[in-house]
C-alpha cells in the first residue's frame, strides 16, 4: 500500500473537492496521510473563519478517515 502525505494546501483542496485532475491522477490508489501540524492548521482555519457546525463536521469527518503522523523524535530525524 502506498501512502502520500497531504500538506495543508492539498488537504484543503481535498476537503473542497478541488484537487486538479492532473494531481488527482497521480494520487490515485495512494492512502492520504496528514501530519499533526496540518490537523492543527485546518482546525485553526475553521476557528478563525467561524465555520459553522456543518462545515466543522465535514472537516472532522474528513480528518477522522485519515491517518495522522504524530510528533516524535523519530519523525523529526527523517
C-alpha positions, 0 to 999 in steps of 0.5 A, a space after each residue: 500500500 502506498 501512502 502520500 502525505 497531504 500538506 495543508 494546501 492539498 488537504 484543503 483542496 481535498 476537503 473542497 473537492 478541488 484537487 486538479 485532475 492532473 494531481 488527482 491522477 497521480 494520487 490515485 490508489 495512494 492512502 492520504 496521510 496528514 501530519 499533526 501540524 496540518 490537523 492543527 492548521 485546518 482546525 485553526 482555519 475553521 476557528 478563525 473563519 467561524 465555520 459553522 457546525 456543518 462545515 466543522 463536521 465535514 472537516 472532522 469527518 474528513 480528518 477522522 478517515 485519515 491517518 495522522 503522523 504524530 510528533 516524535 523524535 523519530 519523525 523529526 530525524 527523517 
